[in-house]
Amino acid sequence: QVKLVETGGASVQAGGSLKLACVVSGYNFNWRYLAWFRQGPGKEREGVAVSWNNGAKTYGTFVKGRFNISQEITNAEITLNLQMNDLTTEDTAIYYCAATQRREGWDLAPRNYTTWGQGTKVTVSS
């Protein structure tokens, strides 16, 4: 059974940096996409970044070069990282890691992702 566990959420000040990690265990190497989503207070869940299985990366328009998604692969698991720089209060949200085999996963729409972690909270203060 595939399991996704996020870590790294914290409270930081605006302008700061944070690195989130998601350990994907039980990985069957058939995932097309691994991605980060977020849901801010009173907002809908939105896509932050997606890592394609061919090495490509896609980011939400609001990222504007501030974040970097990457993967570390071992025999038993994958760690999906999200390095976030120049954080603003608008980045306050619960961040979720997700995976999908669906071909449409590249578009960062939550509806196309089938497996989710429990989330890790990021709070950015001014």
All heavy atoms as an XYZ file, in Angstrom:
983
protein
N       0.837     -1.188      0.000
C       0.000      0.000      0.000
C       0.875      1.243      0.000
O       1.801      1.352      0.783
C      -0.912      0.020      1.224
C      -1.865      1.187      1.253
C      -2.792      1.145      2.447
O      -2.739      0.202      3.238
N      -3.617      2.155      2.590
N       0.585      2.171     -0.887
C       1.360      3.404     -0.982
C       0.984      4.333      0.157
O      -0.194      4.489      0.494
C       1.117      4.092     -2.324
C       1.854      5.417     -2.381
C       1.557      3.188     -3.469
N       1.998      4.963      0.741
C       1.785      5.902      1.831
C       2.621      7.144      1.586
O       3.777      7.049      1.181
C       2.186      5.255      3.161
C       1.862      6.078      4.388
C       2.221      5.292      5.644
C       1.888      6.081      6.905
N       2.277      5.340      8.135
N       2.011      8.306      1.835
C       2.693      9.579      1.671
C       2.687     10.299      3.018
O       1.612     10.498      3.602
C       1.990     10.457      0.629
C       2.187     10.142     -0.851
C       1.575      8.801     -1.229
C       1.606     11.240     -1.700
N       3.856     10.701      3.499
C       3.965     11.368      4.789
C       4.786     12.640      4.624
O       5.960     12.582      4.256
C       4.629     10.456      5.849
C       4.745     11.201      7.173
C       3.825      9.175      6.022
N       4.136     13.779      4.914
C       4.792     15.077      4.780
C       5.403     15.513      6.110
O       4.840     15.252      7.176
C       3.790     16.160      4.353
C       3.037     15.878      3.073
C       1.682     15.252      3.316
O       1.520     14.590      4.358
O       0.773     15.425      2.482
N       6.524     16.208      6.024
C       7.163     16.831      7.187
C       7.732     18.175      6.768
O       7.839     18.476      5.573
C       8.315     15.966      7.745
O       9.283     15.752      6.710
C       7.818     14.631      8.247
N       8.098     18.975      7.777
C       8.796     20.221      7.505
C       7.982     21.481      7.708
O       8.534     22.587      7.665
N       6.686     21.352      7.911
C       5.874     22.534      8.143
C       6.290     23.255      9.414
O       6.691     22.625     10.394
N       6.221     24.593      9.378
C       6.645     25.387     10.529
C       6.098     26.800     10.400
O       5.456     27.133      9.402
C       8.168     25.422     10.608
N       6.364     27.609     11.414
C       6.044     29.029     11.372
C       7.307     29.797     11.043
O       8.336     29.604     11.697
C       5.488     29.477     12.725
O       4.261     28.841     12.996
N       7.228     30.657     10.035
C       8.386     31.449      9.612
C       7.936     32.872      9.362
O       6.747     33.151      9.193
C       9.044     30.872      8.338
C       9.585     29.488      8.594
C       8.071     30.868      7.177
N       8.894     33.764      9.285
C       8.587     35.155      8.977
C       8.643     35.383      7.472
O       9.333     34.664      6.738
C       9.573     36.077      9.691
C       9.357     36.129     11.206
C      10.085     37.291     11.843
O      11.181     37.661     11.414
N       9.490     37.869     12.874
N       7.919     36.370      7.023
C       7.914     36.725      5.608
C       9.342     36.997      5.141
O      10.137     37.603      5.857
C       7.035     37.942      5.377
N       9.633     36.501      3.939
C      10.981     36.611      3.393
C      11.857     35.414      3.695
O      12.947     35.280      3.127
N      11.391     34.561      4.577
C      12.171     33.399      4.967
C      12.021     32.231      4.015
O      11.337     32.316      2.994
N      12.677     31.134      4.378
C      12.667     29.924      3.559
C      12.257     28.722      4.392
O      12.410     28.726      5.613
C      14.064     29.675      2.963
O      14.457     30.730      2.121
N      11.771     27.706      3.693
C      11.355     26.476      4.349
C      11.469     25.341      3.346
O      11.232     25.538      2.146
C       9.912     26.618      4.820
C       9.417     25.763      5.977
C      10.259     25.993      7.216
C       7.950     26.088      6.262
N      11.826     24.158      3.834
C      11.897     22.992      2.964
C      10.961     21.922      3.478
O      11.079     21.475      4.625
C      13.321     22.432      2.893
C      13.484     21.284      1.907
C      14.942     20.860      1.805
C      15.143     19.760      0.777
N      16.577     19.380      0.659
N      10.037     21.521      2.640
C       9.109     20.449      2.963
C       9.592     19.146      2.330
O      10.222     19.166      1.263
C       7.710     20.766      2.453
C       7.112     22.100      2.886
C       5.699     22.241      2.314
C       7.103     22.245      4.378
N       9.278     18.045      2.985
C       9.632     16.729      2.447
C       8.439     15.804      2.538
O       7.648     15.879      3.479
C      10.815     16.144      3.210
N       8.322     14.934      1.565
C       7.253     13.935      1.540
C       7.883     12.591      1.217
O       8.468     12.423      0.143
C       6.211     14.301      0.492
S       4.981     13.006      0.189
N       7.771     11.660      2.136
C       8.291     10.314      1.898
C       7.186      9.463      1.293
O       6.118      9.297      1.900
C       8.824      9.684      3.190
C       9.247      8.240      2.942
C       9.994     10.502      3.725
N       7.444      8.928      0.106
C       6.501      8.076     -0.606
C       6.994      6.645     -0.482
O       8.014      6.283     -1.074
C       6.397      8.478     -2.085
C       5.342      7.621     -2.787
C       6.085      9.956     -2.225
N       6.309      5.852      0.304
C       6.696      4.455      0.485
C       5.684      3.546     -0.185
O       4.550      3.957     -0.457
C       6.830      4.115      1.971
O       5.610      4.364      2.641
N       6.107      2.308     -0.463
C       5.233      1.411     -1.190
C       5.113      1.838     -2.637
O       4.164      1.528     -3.336
N       6.094      2.548     -3.111
C       6.079      3.129     -4.460
C       6.192      2.029     -5.504
O       7.026      1.162     -5.401
C       7.252      4.077     -4.587
C       7.333      4.833     -5.879
C       6.430      5.843     -6.172
C       8.334      4.551     -6.795
C       6.518      6.551     -7.357
C       8.429      5.256     -7.978
C       7.523      6.258     -8.259
O       7.627      6.964     -9.424
N       5.358      2.077     -6.529
C       5.392      1.018     -7.534
C       5.992      1.466     -8.853
O       5.896      0.759     -9.846
C       3.987      0.473     -7.759
C       3.056      1.520     -8.345
O       3.479      2.590     -8.730
N       1.784      1.206     -8.417
N       6.566      2.675     -8.866
C       7.232      3.223    -10.037
C       6.325      3.372    -11.245
O       6.789      3.505    -12.351
C       8.489      2.422    -10.386
C       9.588      2.613     -9.396
C       9.729      1.739     -8.334
C      10.454      3.678     -9.501
C      10.728      1.919     -7.401
C      11.463      3.863     -8.564
C      11.600      2.981     -7.515
N       5.038      3.284    -11.032
C       4.113      3.550    -12.118
C       3.455      4.906    -12.000
O       2.601      5.250    -12.800
C       3.026      2.473    -12.164
C       3.566      1.178    -12.729
O       4.446      1.179    -13.572
N       3.035      0.074    -12.253
N       3.857      5.675    -10.979
C       3.286      6.989    -10.848
C       3.774      7.876    -11.983
O       4.950      7.911    -12.295
C       3.703      7.629     -9.520
C       3.239      6.882     -8.328
C       4.000      6.232     -7.414
C       1.886      6.685     -7.910
N       3.215      5.656     -6.457
C       1.914      5.917     -6.744
C       0.645      7.100     -8.419
C       0.755      5.550     -6.064
C      -0.507      6.726     -7.748
C      -0.435      5.964     -6.588
N       2.867      8.581    -12.598
C       3.241      9.532    -13.632
C       3.694     10.849    -13.016
O       4.607     11.492    -13.522
C       2.062      9.787    -14.560
C       1.685      8.599    -15.414
C       0.528      8.948    -16.338
N       0.117      7.812    -17.132
C       0.646      7.509    -18.303
N       1.601      8.265    -18.812
N       0.219      6.453    -18.963
N       3.004     11.245    -11.946
C       3.275     12.549    -11.352
C       3.248     12.475     -9.828
O       2.384     11.832     -9.255
C       2.222     13.562    -11.803
C       2.051     13.640    -13.293
C       0.998     12.988    -13.915
C       2.949     14.360    -14.074
C       0.847     13.051    -15.289
C       2.802     14.417    -15.445
C       1.757     13.757    -16.053
O       1.616     13.816    -17.408
N       4.181     13.216     -9.217
C       4.176     13.470     -7.775
C       4.118     14.974     -7.599
O       4.853     15.696     -8.295
C       5.432     12.911     -7.111
C       5.615     11.401     -7.157
C       6.977     11.011     -6.608
C       4.512     10.703     -6.386
N       3.272     15.443     -6.694
C       3.035     16.880     -6.650
C       2.815     17.388     -5.236
O       2.537     16.624     -4.315
C       1.814     17.228     -7.501
N       2.941     18.700     -5.114
C       2.592     19.427     -3.892
C       1.377     20.299     -4.181
O       1.347     20.992     -5.204
C       3.747     20.303     -3.429
C       4.855     19.558     -2.777
C       6.027     19.147     -3.362
C       4.907     19.119     -1.419
N       6.798     18.489     -2.442
C       6.137     18.446     -1.239
C       4.047     19.227     -0.328
C       6.519     17.896     -0.017
C       4.430     18.679      0.880
C       5.647     18.019      1.033
N       0.433     20.261     -3.261
C      -0.725     21.130     -3.290
C      -0.765     21.900     -1.973
O      -0.060     21.559     -1.023
C      -2.018     20.313     -3.437
C      -2.166     19.672     -4.781
C      -1.551     18.455     -5.058
C      -2.919     20.274     -5.775
C      -1.681     17.855     -6.303
C      -3.056     19.689     -7.019
C      -2.428     18.485     -7.284
N      -1.628     22.904     -1.916
C      -1.812     23.617     -0.655
C      -3.255     24.106     -0.553
O      -3.935     24.285     -1.573
C      -0.846     24.793     -0.551
C      -1.135     25.954     -1.486
C      -0.078     27.028     -1.340
N      -0.418     28.240     -2.074
C       0.369     29.307     -2.152
N       1.558     29.306     -1.534
N      -0.025     30.374     -2.829
N      -3.659     24.310      0.686
C      -4.991     24.852      0.941
C      -4.883     25.875      2.056
O      -4.607     25.513      3.206
C      -5.981     23.749      1.309
C      -7.405     24.230      1.391
C      -8.408     23.104      1.342
O      -8.063     21.917      1.470
N      -9.660     23.425      1.139
N      -5.074     27.128      1.692
C      -5.021     28.201      2.662
C      -6.336     28.365      3.393
O      -7.367     27.812      2.953
N      -6.368     29.136      4.462
C      -7.596     29.347      5.233
C      -8.707     29.922      4.365
O      -8.518     30.966      3.732
C      -7.166     30.340      6.315
C      -5.685     30.221      6.398
C      -5.218     29.861      5.016
N      -9.820     29.232      4.302
C     -10.951     29.705      3.526
C     -10.765     29.638      2.028
O     -11.548     30.229      1.278
N      -9.750     28.928      1.572
C      -9.479     28.851      0.132
C      -9.611     27.421     -0.375
O      -9.578     26.466      0.399
C      -8.065     29.364     -0.153
C      -7.845     30.818      0.217
C      -6.421     31.237     -0.112
C      -6.176     32.683      0.271
N      -4.774     33.097     -0.029
N      -9.720     27.288     -1.679
C      -9.742     25.968     -2.293
C      -8.314     25.417     -2.398
O      -7.344     26.180     -2.418
C     -10.368     26.047     -3.685
C     -11.839     26.398     -3.670
C     -12.454     26.335     -5.057
O     -11.711     26.140     -6.036
O     -13.679     26.474     -5.152
N      -8.226     24.114     -2.489
C      -6.921     23.484     -2.661
C      -6.381     23.838     -4.043
O      -7.117     23.805     -5.039
C      -7.044     21.966     -2.500
C      -5.715     21.257     -2.373
C      -5.887     19.826     -1.917
N      -6.494     19.759     -0.592
C      -6.579     18.630      0.114
N      -6.091     17.490     -0.372
N      -7.160     18.639      1.289
N      -5.096     24.169     -4.114
C      -4.502     24.549     -5.386
C      -3.149     23.865     -5.566
O      -2.464     23.531     -4.596
C      -4.311     26.073     -5.472
C      -3.373     26.647     -4.442
C      -3.224     28.158     -4.566
O      -3.663     28.749     -5.571
O      -2.639     28.765     -3.637
N      -2.778     23.679     -6.818
C      -1.518     23.032     -7.131
C      -0.345     23.973     -6.967
O      -0.404     25.121     -7.411
N       0.719     23.488     -6.349
C       1.929     24.271     -6.143
C       2.994     23.880     -7.170
O       3.538     24.732     -7.874
C       2.483     24.056     -4.724
C       3.786     24.825     -4.543
C       1.452     24.469     -3.682
N       3.284     22.590     -7.251
C       4.326     22.125     -8.166
C       4.144     20.639     -8.412
O       3.676     19.916     -7.543
C       5.712     22.388     -7.583
N       4.531     20.184     -9.591
C       4.442     18.768     -9.934
C       5.749     18.295    -10.541
O       6.380     19.025    -11.319
C       3.262     18.485    -10.892
C       3.422     19.251    -12.191
C       3.131     17.005    -11.173
N       6.155     17.119    -10.147
C       7.354     16.477    -10.677
C       6.913     15.326    -11.565
O       6.248     14.397    -11.117
C       8.227     15.959     -9.524
O       9.374     15.305    -10.014
N       7.258     15.373    -12.844
C       6.876     14.341    -13.792
C       7.848     13.169    -13.672
O       9.012     13.353    -13.310
C       6.938     14.870    -15.219
C       6.092     16.047    -15.524
C       5.807     17.108    -14.702
C       5.459     16.332    -16.766
N       5.038     18.028    -15.350
C       4.798     17.571    -16.631
C       5.391     15.664    -17.985
C       4.074     18.141    -17.663
C       4.674     16.223    -19.015
C       4.024     17.448    -18.849
N       7.429     11.990    -14.076
C       8.323     10.843    -13.992
C       9.406     10.880    -15.072
O      10.332     10.078    -15.048
C       7.561      9.523    -14.043
C       6.856      9.292    -15.355
O       6.905     10.118    -16.250
N       6.180      8.163    -15.467
N       9.312     11.827    -16.019
C      10.369     11.973    -17.025
C      11.374     13.057    -16.639
O      12.253     13.416    -17.426
C       9.767     12.285    -18.388
C       9.074     13.627    -18.436
O       9.056     14.375    -17.449
N       8.458     13.951    -19.561
N      11.211     13.607    -15.414
C      12.139     14.619    -14.928
C      11.669     16.047    -15.087
O      12.273     16.967    -14.524
N      10.617     16.284    -15.838
C      10.101     17.638    -16.014
C       9.428     18.137    -14.733
O       9.067     17.342    -13.850
C       9.117     17.670    -17.168
N       9.283     19.450    -14.646
C       8.648     20.081    -13.483
C       7.673     21.143    -13.973
O       7.923     21.806    -14.978
C       9.692     20.729    -12.571
C      10.784     19.789    -12.095
C      11.844     20.530    -11.295
C      12.981     19.604    -10.882
N      14.018     20.305    -10.092
N       6.569     21.284    -13.242
C       5.594     22.317    -13.546
C       5.229     23.013    -12.248
O       5.098     22.365    -11.214
C       4.336     21.704    -14.177
O       4.703     20.945    -15.328
C       3.344     22.784    -14.578
N       5.027     24.344    -12.333
C       4.730     25.120    -11.141
C       3.458     25.940    -11.327
O       3.115     26.337    -12.437
C       5.887     26.076    -10.823
C       7.171     25.371    -10.452
C       8.107     25.037    -11.425
C       7.436     25.033     -9.133
C       9.284     24.382    -11.087
C       8.608     24.378     -8.776
C       9.524     24.054     -9.756
O      10.684     23.393     -9.408
N       2.792     26.200    -10.205
C       1.663     27.112    -10.229
C       2.141     28.512    -10.568
O       3.282     28.881    -10.278
N       1.255     29.297    -11.178
C       1.664     30.630    -11.642
C       2.098     31.537    -10.489
O       2.915     32.434    -10.685
C       0.519     31.297    -12.416
O      -0.652     31.312    -11.581
C       0.209     30.534    -13.701
N       1.573     31.299     -9.309
C       1.900     32.165     -8.182
C       3.305     31.903     -7.634
O       3.827     32.682     -6.851
C       0.881     31.964     -7.051
C       0.838     30.561     -6.526
C       1.718     30.150     -5.530
C      -0.066     29.635     -7.031
C       1.698     28.853     -5.046
C      -0.094     28.332     -6.564
C       0.790     27.943     -5.566
N       3.929     30.825     -8.054
C       5.246     30.473     -7.516
C       6.302     31.497     -7.934
O       7.146     31.907     -7.141
C       5.637     29.056     -7.947
C       7.095     28.762     -7.613
C       4.724     28.028     -7.282
N       6.287     31.872     -9.191
C       7.149     32.953     -9.697
C       8.621     32.742     -9.352
O       9.320     33.668     -8.923
C       6.665     34.296     -9.175
C       5.255     34.642     -9.632
C       4.785     35.985     -9.093
C       3.376     36.289     -9.559
N       2.883     37.584     -9.025
N       9.083     31.504     -9.533
C      10.497     31.217     -9.357
C      10.965     31.061     -7.924
O      12.160     30.882     -7.671
N      10.063     31.107     -6.975
C      10.456     31.057     -5.574
C      10.626     29.636     -5.031
O      11.314     29.430     -4.032
C       9.412     31.790     -4.729
C       9.230     33.253     -5.098
C       8.156     33.893     -4.234
N       6.858     33.240     -4.424
C       6.064     32.877     -3.427
N       6.428     33.081     -2.168
N       4.901     32.291     -3.682
N       9.983     28.671     -5.632
C       9.970     27.301     -5.115
C      10.685     26.368     -6.084
O      10.740     26.610     -7.294
C       8.546     26.796     -4.940
C       7.698     27.578     -3.969
C       6.338     27.277     -3.854
C       8.216     28.594     -3.179
C       5.544     27.972     -2.959
C       7.421     29.285     -2.290
C       6.085     28.987     -2.196
N      11.199     25.254     -5.527
C      11.805     24.220     -6.366
C      11.373     22.843     -5.869
O      11.500     22.535     -4.684
C      13.325     24.305     -6.332
C      13.962     23.269     -7.222
O      13.746     23.255     -8.438
N      14.754     22.377     -6.647
N      10.845     22.026     -6.779
C      10.437     20.671     -6.443
C      11.505     19.703     -6.930
O      12.076     19.886     -8.014
C       9.059     20.329     -7.057
C       8.540     18.991     -6.529
C       9.101     20.342     -8.575
C       7.088     18.710     -6.922
N      11.795     18.695     -6.122
C      12.813     17.729     -6.504
C      12.513     16.374     -5.882
O      11.739     16.293     -4.928
C      14.198     18.205     -6.064
O      14.267     18.324     -4.655
N      13.133     15.327     -6.438
C      12.947     13.979     -5.931
C      14.292     13.359     -5.564
O      15.280     13.564     -6.248
C      12.294     13.081     -6.985
C      10.891     13.429     -7.361
C      10.292     12.371     -8.283
O      10.654     11.209     -8.227
N       9.372     12.790     -9.131
N      14.265     12.573     -4.484
C      15.396     11.730     -4.124
C      14.874     10.301     -4.110
O      13.905     10.004     -3.411
C      15.946     12.119     -2.746
C      16.451     13.538     -2.655
C      16.826     13.919     -1.230
O      17.165     13.015     -0.443
O      16.766     15.113     -0.904
N      15.500      9.429     -4.886
C      14.978      8.073     -5.051
C      15.950      7.048     -4.481
O      17.138      7.070     -4.795
C      14.708      7.779     -6.536
C      13.706      8.786     -7.096
C      14.187      6.352     -6.710
C      13.476      8.666     -8.581
N      15.432      6.158     -3.647
C      16.207      5.023     -3.158
C      15.511      3.754     -3.632
O      14.495      3.809     -4.325
C      16.302      5.021     -1.628
O      14.989      4.780     -1.098
C      16.816      6.348     -1.111
N      16.037      2.628     -3.249
C      15.423      1.367     -3.665
C      14.019      1.197     -3.090
O      13.164      0.577     -3.718
C      16.297      0.193     -3.240
C      17.571      0.115     -4.053
O      17.615      0.575     -5.189
N      18.605     -0.448     -3.465
N      13.818      1.723     -1.883
C      12.576      1.453     -1.184
C      11.569      2.587     -1.221
O      10.374      2.344     -1.039
C      12.874      1.088      0.266
N      12.012      3.807     -1.450
C      11.087      4.926     -1.349
C      11.590      6.135     -2.118
O      12.731      6.199     -2.549
C      10.875      5.297      0.123
C      12.129      5.755      0.838
C      11.936      5.914      2.332
O      11.073      5.261      2.924
O      12.694      6.725      2.912
N      10.683      7.082     -2.240
C      10.999      8.364     -2.862
C      10.767      9.455     -1.828
O       9.793      9.398     -1.061
C      10.088      8.621     -4.071
C      10.476      7.709     -5.232
C      10.158     10.073     -4.522
C       9.602      7.878     -6.445
N      11.629     10.448     -1.810
C      11.390     11.655     -1.038
C      11.171     12.793     -2.016
O      12.021     13.090     -2.854
C      12.563     11.985     -0.106
O      12.762     10.896      0.809
C      12.268     13.252      0.687
N       9.980     13.380     -1.908
C       9.629     14.527     -2.754
C       9.821     15.790     -1.935
O       9.168     15.972     -0.910
C       8.167     14.405     -3.207
C       7.683     15.490     -4.160
C       8.331     15.306     -5.522
C       6.158     15.445     -4.277
N      10.717     16.645     -2.362
C      11.052     17.858     -1.622
C      10.424     19.086     -2.265
O      10.207     19.133     -3.484
C      12.571     18.053     -1.578
C      13.284     16.913     -0.888
O      12.955     16.569      0.233
N      14.268     16.323     -1.552
N      10.159     20.080     -1.443
C       9.718     21.376     -1.935
C      10.493     22.442     -1.175
O      10.247     22.666      0.011
C       8.219     21.582     -1.734
C       7.678     22.894     -2.299
C       7.733     22.873     -3.825
C       6.240     23.140     -1.835
N      11.448     23.067     -1.857
C      12.206     24.164     -1.274
C      11.464     25.459     -1.576
O      11.216     25.778     -2.738
C      13.616     24.221     -1.870
C      14.435     25.404     -1.407
C      14.765     25.343      0.082
O      15.172     24.302      0.585
N      14.596     26.470      0.775
N      11.097     26.176     -0.525
C      10.325     27.413     -0.681
C      11.138     28.587     -0.172
O      11.595     28.577      0.982
C       9.005     27.308      0.089
C       8.155     26.124     -0.314
S       6.516     26.137      0.451
C       6.953     25.900      2.179
N      11.317     29.578     -1.011
C      12.093     30.773     -0.659
C      11.228     32.015     -0.786
O      10.177     31.995     -1.434
C      13.311     30.892     -1.569
C      14.229     29.694     -1.489
O      14.500     29.169     -0.409
N      14.715     29.250     -2.636
N      11.667     33.090     -0.159
C      10.977     34.376     -0.250
C       9.488     34.227      0.064
O       8.624     34.692     -0.682
C      11.179     34.984     -1.646
C      10.793     36.434     -1.712
O      10.750     37.095     -0.646
O      10.488     36.927     -2.823
N       9.216     33.585      1.171
C       7.824     33.309      1.546
C       7.079     34.597      1.908
O       7.659     35.542      2.458
C       7.787     32.337      2.712
C       8.179     30.899      2.356
C       8.532     30.101      3.609
C       7.047     30.215      1.611
N       5.795     34.607      1.587
C       4.914     35.712      1.953
C       3.751     35.176      2.780
O       3.535     33.959      2.858
C       4.362     36.417      0.710
O       3.359     35.594      0.113
C       5.451     36.699     -0.311
N       2.994     36.086      3.361
C       1.843     35.652      4.166
C       0.828     34.902      3.320
O       0.069     34.081      3.839
C       1.179     36.853      4.832
O       0.813     37.819      3.836
C       2.134     37.516      5.830
N       0.826     35.156      2.021
C      -0.091     34.457      1.119
C       0.260     32.972      0.976
O      -0.553     32.188      0.479
C      -0.085     35.114     -0.252
C      -0.639     36.524     -0.271
C      -2.109     36.541      0.135
O      -2.882     35.755     -0.443
O      -2.477     37.335      1.037
N       1.457     32.594      1.381
C       1.862     31.191      1.309
C       1.412     30.379      2.524
O       1.646     29.171      2.577
C       3.385     31.106      1.178
C       3.895     31.711     -0.115
O       3.289     31.448     -1.175
O       4.888     32.460     -0.061
N       0.778     31.030      3.475
C       0.254     30.314      4.641
C      -0.810     29.317      4.211
O      -1.778     29.677      3.544
C      -0.343     31.308      5.649
O       0.709     32.122      6.183
C      -1.054     30.580      6.785
N      -0.610     28.054      4.548
C      -1.533     27.005      4.103
C      -1.103     25.665      4.696
O      -0.012     25.553      5.269
C      -1.535     26.895      2.583
N      -1.965     24.699      4.528
C      -1.561     23.316      4.755
C      -1.086     22.771      3.414
O      -1.789     22.895      2.408
C      -2.721     22.474      5.312
C      -3.143     23.027      6.669
C      -2.300     21.008      5.438
C      -4.343     22.355      7.271
N       0.095     22.194      3.407
C       0.702     21.689      2.187
C       0.567     20.167      2.144
O       0.902     19.488      3.114
C       2.160     22.109      2.109
C       2.321     23.566      1.735
C       1.977     24.581      2.635
C       2.763     23.940      0.474
C       2.092     25.913      2.293
C       2.895     25.278      0.123
C       2.547     26.247      1.034
O       2.662     27.582      0.683
N       0.089     19.677      1.015
C      -0.159     18.262      0.828
C       0.699     17.705     -0.309
O       0.888     18.349     -1.337
C      -1.619     18.003      0.469
C      -2.609     18.441      1.506
C      -3.158     19.718      1.484
C      -3.030     17.565      2.500
C      -4.085     20.124      2.428
C      -3.961     17.957      3.449
C      -4.476     19.232      3.409
O      -5.397     19.629      4.355
N       1.151     16.500     -0.100
C       1.852     15.743     -1.127
C       0.836     14.798     -1.766
O      -0.052     14.267     -1.079
C       2.978     14.962     -0.464
S       3.879     13.823     -1.494
N       0.938     14.588     -3.094
C      -0.020     13.733     -3.776
C       0.633     13.023     -4.949
O       1.649     13.481     -5.471
C      -1.212     14.549     -4.256
N       0.011     11.930     -5.358
C       0.538     11.134     -6.461
C      -0.602     10.680     -7.357
O      -1.743     10.523     -6.904
C       1.287      9.920     -5.920
N      -0.294     10.451     -8.624
C      -1.305      9.973     -9.549
C      -0.679      9.232    -10.714
O       0.472      9.498    -11.093
C      -2.176     11.127    -10.073
O      -3.272     10.585    -10.810
C      -1.371     12.052    -10.981
N      -1.446      8.315    -11.295
C      -1.062      7.650    -12.528
C      -1.810      8.245    -13.720
O      -1.554      7.871    -14.857
C      -1.373      6.155    -12.430
C      -0.534      5.442    -11.391
C      -0.961      4.000    -11.229
O      -2.092      3.730    -10.844
N      -0.063      3.084    -11.512
N      -2.725      9.146    -13.447
C      -3.548      9.697    -14.517
C      -2.718     10.604    -15.421
O      -1.913     11.396    -14.955
C      -4.723     10.466    -13.925
C      -5.687      9.586    -13.159
C      -6.826     10.376    -12.570
N      -7.749      9.505    -11.840
C      -8.778      9.934    -11.138
N      -9.032     11.234    -11.078
N      -9.554      9.078    -10.493
N      -2.986     10.499    -16.706
C      -2.244     11.295    -17.684
C      -2.451     12.793    -17.491
O      -1.606     13.585    -17.876
C      -2.675     10.907    -19.091
C      -2.330      9.470    -19.460
C      -2.851      9.127    -20.854
N      -2.555      7.741    -21.204
C      -1.437      7.339    -21.783
N      -0.506      8.226    -22.078
N      -1.257      6.071    -22.059
N      -3.606     13.164    -16.881
C      -3.926     14.576    -16.741
C      -3.225     15.223    -15.549
O      -3.417     16.413    -15.278
C      -5.441     14.757    -16.577
C      -6.254     14.248    -17.743
C      -6.522     12.749    -17.665
O      -6.135     12.124    -16.643
O      -7.080     12.212    -18.622
N      -2.439     14.468    -14.829
C      -1.821     14.997    -13.615
C      -0.908     16.188    -13.832
O      -0.634     16.936    -12.909
N      -0.459     16.389    -15.053
C       0.454     17.496    -15.334
C      -0.181     18.848    -15.076
O       0.522     19.845    -14.890
C       0.906     17.443    -16.795
C      -0.228     17.592    -17.760
C      -0.981     16.600    -18.300
C      -0.774     18.813    -18.261
N      -1.946     17.116    -19.107
C      -1.845     18.464    -19.115
C      -0.451     20.161    -18.089
C      -2.602     19.427    -19.777
C      -1.202     21.116    -18.759
C      -2.267     20.734    -19.584
N      -1.530     18.929    -15.117
C      -2.187     20.226    -15.037
C      -2.412     20.711    -13.606
O      -3.035     21.760    -13.407
C      -3.518     20.215    -15.790
C      -4.573     19.357    -15.105
O      -4.281     18.735    -14.072
O      -5.699     19.301    -15.620
N      -1.922     19.963    -12.618
C      -1.987     20.398    -11.223
C      -3.416     20.608    -10.726
O      -3.636     21.414     -9.836
C      -1.173     21.688    -11.003
C       0.309     21.499    -10.717
C       1.017     22.834    -10.591
C       0.521     20.679     -9.461
N      -4.347     19.880    -11.269
C      -5.715     19.940    -10.754
C      -5.900     18.868     -9.694
O      -5.635     17.690     -9.955
C      -6.712     19.729    -11.885
N      -6.339     19.225     -8.495
C      -6.493     18.222     -7.432
C      -7.354     17.028     -7.835
O      -7.113     15.906     -7.374
C      -7.141     19.021     -6.300
C      -6.690     20.427     -6.527
C      -6.649     20.583     -8.015
N      -8.333     17.239     -8.702
C      -9.247     16.158     -9.085
C      -8.524     15.022     -9.795
O      -9.031     13.897     -9.863
C     -10.349     16.693     -9.998
C      -9.849     17.202    -11.336
C     -10.975     17.682    -12.243
N     -10.470     18.157    -13.527
C     -10.009     19.375    -13.740
N      -9.997     20.250    -12.749
N      -9.562     19.727    -14.930
N      -7.345     15.286    -10.325
C      -6.615     14.263    -11.080
C      -5.660     13.452    -10.216
O      -4.978     12.568    -10.737
C      -5.831     14.916    -12.215
C      -6.749     15.455    -13.293
O      -7.776     14.851    -13.589
N      -6.394     16.589    -13.866
N      -5.611     13.742     -8.927
C      -4.687     13.049     -8.031
C      -5.441     12.074     -7.146
O      -6.483     12.403     -6.582
C      -3.875     14.056     -7.218
C      -2.754     14.621     -8.058
C      -3.019     15.559     -9.045
C      -1.458     14.169     -7.915
C      -2.016     16.027     -9.871
C      -0.434     14.642     -8.722
C      -0.722     15.569     -9.706
O       0.280     16.031    -10.520
N      -4.904     10.875     -7.035
C      -5.637      9.782     -6.399
C      -5.152      9.420     -5.003
O      -5.885      8.805     -4.243
C      -5.529      8.528     -7.278
O      -4.141      8.199     -7.458
C      -6.162      8.764     -8.644
N      -3.925      9.764     -4.671
C      -3.346      9.373     -3.388
C      -2.758     10.603     -2.718
O      -1.977     11.329     -3.338
C      -2.261      8.306     -3.583
O      -2.802      7.221     -4.345
C      -1.779      7.763     -2.249
N      -3.117     10.786     -1.440
C      -2.761     12.010     -0.724
C      -2.132     11.714      0.633
O      -2.455     10.708      1.282
C      -4.015     12.845     -0.489
C      -4.619     13.387     -1.746
C      -5.471     12.728     -2.595
C      -4.434     14.686     -2.297
N      -5.805     13.553     -3.647
C      -5.190     14.762     -3.489
C      -3.704     15.807     -1.906
C      -5.226     15.908     -4.285
C      -3.740     16.945     -2.697
C      -4.496     16.984     -3.868
N      -1.252     12.641      1.051
C      -0.764     12.611      2.423
C      -1.712     13.372      3.323
O      -2.725     13.907      2.877
N      -1.346     13.443      4.604
C      -2.195     14.096      5.590
C      -1.962     15.595      5.676
O      -2.784     16.308      6.263
C      -1.976     13.454      6.968
C      -2.451     12.015      7.043
C      -3.923     11.901      6.734
O      -4.758     12.571      7.336
N      -4.258     11.054      5.764
N      -0.858     16.088      5.157
C      -0.601     17.514      5.147
C       0.346     17.962      6.241
O       0.476     17.309      7.286
N       1.004     19.097      5.975
C       1.876     19.723      6.965
C       1.633     21.237      6.901
O       1.499     21.810      5.821
C       3.355     19.373      6.699
O       4.170     19.877      7.760
C       3.863     19.930      5.373
N       1.556     21.872      8.053
C       1.109     23.260      8.123
C       2.269     24.231      8.029
O       3.273     24.100      8.737
C       0.347     23.499      9.432
C      -0.315     24.863      9.531
C      -1.156     24.964     10.786
C      -1.865     26.301     10.877
N      -2.690     26.398     12.097
N       2.087     25.229      7.168
C       3.064     26.305      7.009
C       2.377     27.624      7.358
O       1.329     27.937      6.793
C       3.610     26.365      5.572
C       4.489     27.602      5.381
C       4.382     25.099      5.249
N       2.958     28.364      8.281
C       2.422     29.664      8.666
C       3.498     30.708      8.449
O       4.611     30.589      8.975
C       1.983     29.676     10.135
O       0.999     28.661     10.332
C       1.377     31.028     10.499
N       3.164     31.734      7.656
C       4.110     32.807      7.375
C       3.560     34.088      7.996
O       2.450     34.505      7.678
C       4.328     32.999      5.874
C       5.402     34.069      5.626
C       4.737     31.682      5.217
N       4.328     34.705      8.858
C       3.890     35.917      9.545
C       4.663     37.125      9.025
O       5.803     37.014      8.578
C       4.096     35.772     11.052
O       5.456     35.522     11.340
N       4.005     38.289      9.098
C       4.628     39.521      8.588
C       5.483     40.191      9.645
O       5.464     39.824     10.804
C       3.528     40.481      8.124
O       2.661     40.770      9.195
